[in-house]
Amino acid sequence: RVNKIMKIRIENKPDGVVIDIDLSVKLITRIDLMVVELQKKLVEGIEYMTGLNVLSINITVKGISA
């Protein structure tokens, strides 16, 4: 589904981290549903593996390929 990750920015805040991700996707499924699912999986994985509190994950779709 994700074709390419273009940029990742991580900002440390006193209460946790804010993550911004720019990516391109393959047009296989509804993009809005795919982004919500990706956000949930990333939050769960990052918090489990690092113990960091994830305040938000902001995903921007910069491109769509067939």
Salt bridges, closest charged atoms under 4 A:
GLU11 OE2 - LYS13 NZ 3.50
ASP22 OD2 - ARG9 NH1 3.45
ASP32 OD2 - ARG30 NH2 2.73
GLU37 OE1 - ARG1 NH1 3.23
GLU37 OE2 - LYS41 NZ 3.03
